[in-house]
Amino acid sequence: MLDLVSEEFITLDGGQLRYWAGFIAADRRRDLFATLRSESAWEQSRIRIAGRTIPIPRLNAWYGDADYSYSGVTLQTRCWTPTLLSLKQQVEAATGVMFNSALLNLYRNGADSVDWHSDDEPELGSKPQVASLSFGTVRRFELKHRTIPNSRYRIDLPDGSLLLMAGELQRHWQHRVPKQPGIDGERINITFRKVHTNT
Ligand SMILES: O=C(O)CCC(=O)C(=O)O
């Protein structure tokens, strides 16, 4: 069956979001969540802050063709699973953007989060396009402009949604998934990226 999924364009000051609310068909979401949850090589990464090494508040896993590190965290690269490859192809067909890597995040409950950052590592190129696919519990996704005070945007990302961060968004904006006390359910997020290995 052909699923008709509508795309929404959200223009921010100096950046762009493209959003598909029901990108993954409703009858596939539960199975995909279960497969990603059980098949992925979840790791507890640690970062060094003020001389102390602390666990980050989520689990993650890195799949793809290239090594990757961010905020001092280096993740072991795993080979694509059939599930991830097929999701990557679906995302590429919708967005027209080719990816060679995926960072998976598992938020175990509302105490897990990712703090303000941009996906602007040099190996992602000058205008990184990052496609964010969500499964499971709805979590809030917030953006704030780096220099324009009070310039913020937020969106609740539901099960099966796809958000593409495009244009110069990573240069001008930061994003985060804040803690949401009271949320019990798990969420898996996949960010597909293009890592340039020869820069
Ligand atoms: O979980 C999300 O929606 C965002 C994840 C994220 O910001 C990242 O992996 O860089």
PDBQT file of the ligand as one rigid body, heavy atoms in Angstrom, charges set to zero:
ROOT
HETATM    1  O1  LIG A 201      16.844  12.784  19.864  1.00  0.00    +0.000 OA
HETATM    2  C1  LIG A 201      16.740  13.722  19.110  1.00  0.00    +0.000 C 
HETATM    3  O2  LIG A 201      15.653  14.069  18.622  1.00  0.00    +0.000 OA
HETATM    4  C2  LIG A 201      17.947  14.564  18.755  1.00  0.00    +0.000 C 
HETATM    5  C3  LIG A 201      19.250  13.844  18.874  1.00  0.00    +0.000 C 
HETATM    6  C4  LIG A 201      20.400  14.761  18.637  1.00  0.00    +0.000 C 
HETATM    7  O3  LIG A 201      20.303  15.944  18.787  1.00  0.00    +0.000 OA
HETATM    8  C5  LIG A 201      21.663  14.229  18.212  1.00  0.00    +0.000 C 
HETATM    9  O4  LIG A 201      21.839  13.001  18.160  1.00  0.00    +0.000 OA
HETATM   10  O5  LIG A 201      22.555  15.035  17.883  1.00  0.00    +0.000 OA
ENDROOT
TORSDOF 0
